[in-house]
Amino acid sequence: MDLELKTQVVAAEVYTDRARVTRAGEADVVAGRYAVRVSGLPMSVQTDTLRAAGSGAAVARLLGVRAEIEEYAETPSERVAALTLDLEAAKDAVGLCAARLAVFERDVQHLDALAAQAETFARGLALRERSVEQQAAIFDFLQTRRLDLSARIGEARREQREAERWVDHAQRLLSQASTGGRRQRRVAVIELEVAEPGRLGLAVSYVIGDIGWEPRYDLRILGAALELRYLASVHQSTGEDWKDVALTLSTAQPALSLRVPELDPWPIQPLQPPVVFQAAKGAASRARVADVAMMAQALPAPAPMTAEVAVVEDAGVAVNFKLPSRVDVPGGGTPRIVTIAELPLEPRWDYATAPRRTPAAFRRARVVNATAYTWLAGPVSLFEGDTYLGPTAFDLVARGQEAELYLGVDDRIRVEAEPTQRDVEKTLLGDKRRLKFGIRYTIENLRDIPVAIQVRDHIPNPAHELISVKIDSADPRPARQDDLGLLTWELELPAGAKRVVQLAFTVEHPRGMSITGLPA
């Protein structure tokens, strides 16, 4: 007997680039042999992963499961009209995002042009045309506005990417619907033998692409504490909306081979002269530039709320996050943000600065991952209370590992860099030329509490045996110096205190040698 079983997606174990999906349905059966057909499966189903199972009041024996392809007719007119409207709306959304980006980027250009007038501002201060408070207000405005525009640009780019995925999906569906006539779909056929009648529940599972998830984080500064909200962005483009699905997120990578790769022979040979081929006329190369700064969606929280957390299952080589509540995931590729966990952190606070490059003090929090979760690499949205500060990113942090989190610039720690020496010695010793350099860093703590700050600098690293670099003086002495010339000072600054770090070094090279890379 043939039986058409109506099913829906009830569970999905989602990996980074695919998912194992389970569909289920129920039917009343009598004694006999059945071929139960489960239609509507996407054509991209990996048929070798198709599996079936069942349970219920009926007594039955599963004989096997196979995949078939069936053709069906579709009347396209009404569907084409609806999909055309969807495509137009998607294109309008892309155009709106592009227009917003153009406005924001033009504002950034204007703001950068205004910031470039810093010399004019300083001249006005020197001529007493503007007070120190007015000058500080101008710089505070520029910094705040720049951060706000960066956040808006990041959000607009994210929305544009989502809209572009929507356009691609709508175009694909419209192209399929416009063809009309005969179309194909995948069908799972479950063969079973029923011994006693009754209600029987059947499920089929399979692996399919066009599905994945990526980690996202909200990191919130709450006074001296930190709160990490571990999020996941889940997306699927199967064309079918998932309703009320039990979702598990897995860090497993099924795409990787389960065997150690074989090593081929590694020959070496003399270098051959390169052969230059002339490009064909009219050919053009194309490069695709990917955004390196992604900003996770900021979830508005007008009132404190607790979130359900995922159950962590250690699967040996992978970790699974099983969400406690069933969720809906749209089938058009639009990401669905779900919460994995809310994690209070106990940071050790200090500051770090590299004033030769940027005269500013960056807040740093060092935290040990004492949670049950591995923090996967991903973008982070940083907040102080409810104020959005900007995007940053996590590298992978295993359980028990310490992570360093840099949480923006603190203007209450003032850092200044001032060159003190750049001389060329007139006297040559052994046909050697000596160049002397000196720099002074001043760090001032304007906060009402003591702070610890790490100061980083470096001296040139000679890449030729006839070039030498020697430190003449360092006050105070650096706590560490590595083989590449990186220097580190660890300073303690009481409230209102000021510390000075001075460094002088000499570069020596043959008189007839020209060298590059020295400070201007």
N, C-alpha and C positions, 0 to 999 in steps of 0.2 A: 504494500500500500504506500502511496505517496502522501506526505503530509507537509504542508507549508507552515512553518513555525515563525510566528512574529517575535522578533527579539529586539533588544536595545542594549547599548553599552552599559554595563553595570560596574566594571572595574577596569583599571589601567595601571600597569607598572611602567612608569615613564623613565627612560634613560635620556642621555643628553641629545641623542639624534634619532631615536626611534622609541617604540613602546610595545609592550605585550598587552593586548586588549582582550577583554572577555565580554562576550555578548551572551545574554540568557533570555529564556522564555519558557512558558509552561503550556501544556496541552493535555486534554483527556484522551487516553488511548485505550484500545481494547486489545485482546490477545491477537497476536499475529506478527508478521514481519513488516518492518517499516523502512522507508527511505525518507528521512526527515530533511527537508530542504530549508536552509537558512540563507535567504537572499539579502541583497543590499550591501554585501561586503565590497570595500574598495578594490579596484583592480591592482593596487600596489601591495596587496597582502602577500607576504612571503609564504607560499603554499606549503613548503616543507616544514613550517612551524605550526601548522594547523593541528589542533587537538580538540577532543570532545570529552564531555563528562555528563553525568546525569544522576538524579536522585528523586525520590518521591514515593507516593503510596503504591504506584504500579511496580510490579516486579518485572525487570527488563534486563537484557544482556546486550552490552555494546559490542557490535561486530566490527566497526571501523568507521573512518571518516575520510572523505576525499573532497577535492576542490574541482569545480566545474566552471566553465564560462558559458553564460547564456546571453542571447541577444533579445532585446525587447524594443518595442516601438514607443516613441514619445511624440506627442503633439507639442511642437515648440512655441506656438504663437504667444500664449499668455506668459509662459515662463520667460521667453525671450524679452518680452516687454518689461517684465519685472526686473530681470537681470540687467537690462539696458539702463534702467533707472538707478540700480545699485552701482553700476560702473560709472555713471555720470556723477553720482554723489561721491564716489571714491576719488575721482579725478578732481572734483571741486575741493575735497579735503586736502589733497596734495598741493593744489594751487594756493589754498589758504595758508598752509604751513610754509610754503615757499615765500609768500608775501610777508608773513610775520618774520621769517628769518631775514629777509632783505631789510626790513625796518630795523630789527635789532642790530644787525651787522652795520648798518649805516650809523646807528646811534653809537656803536662801539668806536667807529672811525672818528666821529665827532668828539667822543670822550677822550680818545687817545690824542687827538689834536689839541684838546684843551689841556691834557696832562703834559703835553710837550712844551707848554708855555711855562714850565716850572721856573725857568731862568727869569722870565718876566715877573712871575710872582715874587721870587726872591729879591729882584731889583726893587719892586714896590715896597717890600718889607724894609729893605735897606734905606730907602728914601722916606721911610715913615709914612708912606701913603696907605699902608695897610697894617693893622695890628697883628700881633702873634696869634691872637684868638681867631681873627678873620682868616689868617693864612691856614691855621690848623683846620678850621671849618671847611675850607676849600678842599684840602687834601682828604679829609674825612668823607666829604660828599663824593669825590672822585672814586675813592676806594669802595664805598658802599654801593654806588651806582654801577661800578664795574662788576662787582660780585653779583648784583641783581641781574644785570644783562647776561652774564655768563650762565646763570641758572635758567633764564628764559630761553637762551639759545639752545642749551642742552635739552630742555623740555620740548622745544619746537622741533629739534632734530629727531628726537625719539618719536614724536607724533607723526613726523613726516615719514619715517621708516615704517611705522605701522600702517599709515595710509597707503604707501607704495605697495606693501604686502597685500592690502585690501584690493588695490587696483589689479595686481597680478592674479589674485584669486578670482575676482569678478570677471576679468577677461577670459580666464580659462573656462569658467562655468558658462559664460556667454558663448564662447566658441563651440563648446560641446553641445549646448542647447540649440544653437543656430543650424547645426548640421541636420537636425531632424532625423527621420528615417530610423534605421536600426542602430542601436547602441549596445554596448556590452557591459556586463557586471559580473562580479565573482559570486559564486554560490558554494556554500559548504553543504555537503550531503552526508548526513549521519545515518548509518545503517545500524538498526537494532532489532532485537527480537523480544516481544512482550509476552511474558508467560501469564501474568495476571493483570487485569485492567485496573485503571485508576488514574490519578493525576500524576504527571511526570514532568519534572523540571529538567531542561537540557541547557548546556552551555558549550560554546565553542570559544577557543582562544587562539590568537595568532599574533605574529609580530608584523609591524607595519612602520614605514617611515613617515616623513612629513610631520613628525611629532618630536618634541624635545622640551627641555627645561634648563634654565640657567639660574644660578644663585644671585640674589640681590640683598642688600643690607641697608637698614636705616640705623645710623649710629648717633645717639642723642647724648649730649653733655648735660648732666644734671648736677650742677655744683661741682663737687669733687668726685662724683661718681659718673659712670658711663652705663648706658643701656643699649644693648645691641638687639635689634629686631632682625631675625634671620628670615628672609623672604625667598620665594621662588617664583620665577616668571615661567608659566607653563603655556605652551602654544601647540596647536595642532591644526593641520590644513587638510583634513580628510574630506571636508565638505559636509560632514554630519556633526551637528551640535551634540555634545555630551551633556546629558541631564542627570543630575543626582548620581554621580559616579564616585565610587570608592577609589581614591587616588593614592598611589605610592610612588615616591620619587626615589630613584636609585642612582648611585654614583658609578655603577658598573658600566663597562665599555664593551658591549658585545661585538663591536666592530674589530677589536684587536684579536689577533690570532691567539689561540690557546697553546701554541707551541713556540719554543724558543727559536728565533729565526736562524737559518743556516748561514754560515759565513762563506762567501765566495773567495777564491784566490785574489790577492791584492798585488797586482803587478805595478812596477814603476819602470819608467823608461826616460830617455833623454827628451828634453823639451823640444817639440817641433815648432818651426815658425808658423805663426797663425795664418790661416787662409781667409782672406776677406772676400765676402760675397756681396755683390751689389744688390740692393733691395729692388724688388720688382716695382716698376713704375706704378704709382698710385697706391702702393701699399702703405698702411699706417699702423703704428703700434698703439695699443690702448693700455692705459694703466688705470687700475681701480684703486682709489684712495679710501681706506676704511677709517671711520672715526675711532680715535683711541680714547675719547672721553665720553662715556655713556652715563646718563644720569637716571637712576632708578626713579620710578613714579613715587612722589611724595604722598603718603596717605594722610589725609586730613584727620586730625584727632582733636575735635573741640572739647572733648571731655576724656579723662583717663579711662581706658578700657583694657581689660585683659583679653588675651587671645589664646585660643586653644593651641596646644603645641603638638608637634608630631611625635609619634612613638619611634624611637630609634632602634632599628634592628641591624645588628652586625652580621653581615652575610659572608664573613671571611675576607674575601678580596674586595668587597664593596660594602657600602653603608646604605641602608634603605630608610627613608623617612616616610612613615605611614601616617597620613593625615587623619585626625580623629573624626572629622565630619565629611560627609559627601559633598561634592562640589559640582558646579557646571563649568564646562570649558567650551567656548564657541569653536565652530569648525572652520572658520574663515581665516585663521592665522593670527587673530587678535590675541595678544598675551593676556592671560589671567594671572593676577598676582595673588598668591596664597601665603599664609604665614606658617613657617616651620616652627619657630620658637621665639620667645622673648627672653633675653639673657642679661641679668645684671652682672656687671663687671666691676672688679676692684683694681683700678689702675694705680700705677706709681707715676706721678706727674713730674716732669721737668721740662727743660727747653733745650733746643739745639739751634745753632747758627753757623753758617758758612759765610762770614761777612765779606770775604774777597769776592764772592759771586753775588750775594744778595745781603745787604745790611739790614737784616730783620731777624727776629727771634721767633722760631716756630714752636708752638706747644706740642709736647710729645707725651703720649701715654703708653707705658709699657704694661702689658697685661699678659697673664698666663691663661691659656685656654683650659680652664678647669671644668668645662662643661662636658656633656655627653656627645657633643656634636663636633665633627670636623668642619672647620670653616673653609669652604672651597673658595678658590680665586674668583673674584667678581667685583662689580662696581658697588660703591658705597655712597649713600646720600648722608651728608653730615649736617646735624642740627645742634644748636645750642638752645635748650628748651624747645620752643616752637619756632625759632628763627632758623631758616635754612641758610647754611654757610657755604655750601658748594659740594661738588663731587670729589671723591677720592677713590681708592681701590684697595682691595685685599689681595695679597698673595695667599696661597694655601697655608693654613695654620692647623696642624694636627693637634689632637688632644694632648695636653701637657706641654705643648710648645709655647714659647714666649713670642709675642708679636709686638712690634713697634708701630704705633699709630700716630701720624702727624696730623694735627687738627687745626692747621691754619696759623696765621701770624697774630701775635699779641703785641699791640702797639704800646702796652705799658712796660715792655722791656725794650729799651732804646739801644740800638746798635749803630755805631759809626765806624767807618773805615777811612783812614787817612794815610796816604803814602808819606814816608819820612825821608826816603833816600833813593836816588837813582843816579849813580855816578860811574864813570869810567876812569879807572886809575891811569894816570899819565905815564907812570914808570912801567916799563915792560921788564918782566923777570923771566929770563930763559925764553924769550920770544912768546911769552904768554900774555894774553889780555885778561884783565879782571874787571868784571862789572858787579857793582854793589847795589843791593836793593834793600829797602826797609819799609815796614808798614806798621801802623799802630791801630789797634782796635779798642774802642771804648764801649763798654757795656754798662748800662745804668738800669737799676731796678726801680721803677716808679710805682710798684705795687706796695701794699701795706703789709706784706708777708715776705719772709725770706724765700728765695728760689734757688734751684740748682740749674746750671746751664752748661751745656757742652759746646765748646768753641772748636770749629774745625778749620784747618788751613792746610796748605801744602807748599812744598818747595819744588822747583823743577826736577824732573826725573831724566837724567842724561841718557840719550840713546846712542851715544858714541863714546868710545874709550878715551878719546882725547878731550872730552868735555867733563869737567868736574863741578860739583855743587857742594858748598860747605856752609853750615849755619854758623854765623859769627856770634849772634847773641839771641837769646829767647828769654823773655822776662814776663811772667814766670816760666819755668821750664815746662814743656808739654808733658802730659801724663803718658802719652804714647806716641811713638813714631814708627811707621812700618817701612818696609824696603822700597816702597814706591814714593816715599817722601810725604806721606799723609801724616799730619800732626793733629793731635787732639789734646785739648785742655779741659779739665773738669773743674768748674768754678762754683763757689757758693757765694751768693749775694744776699746780705741782709736787706731788709726793707729800706728803700731809699739810698742804697749804697751804689757805688760806682767802682768798676774794676777796669784796668788797662792791661792789654796784652800787646807786647811789642816783639817784633821778629825782624832780624836782619840776616841776609845771606849773601854769599859771593858766588858768582858763576865765572869759571876760568876756562878759556879755550885758546887755541893757537891764533896768532894775530891774523894769519891769512885765511882763517875759516869764517864763513858767514853762517850764523845760526838764526833760527826762528823760534817763536813761541815764548819769548821773554815778555814781561810786562811792558806796556807802553810807557 
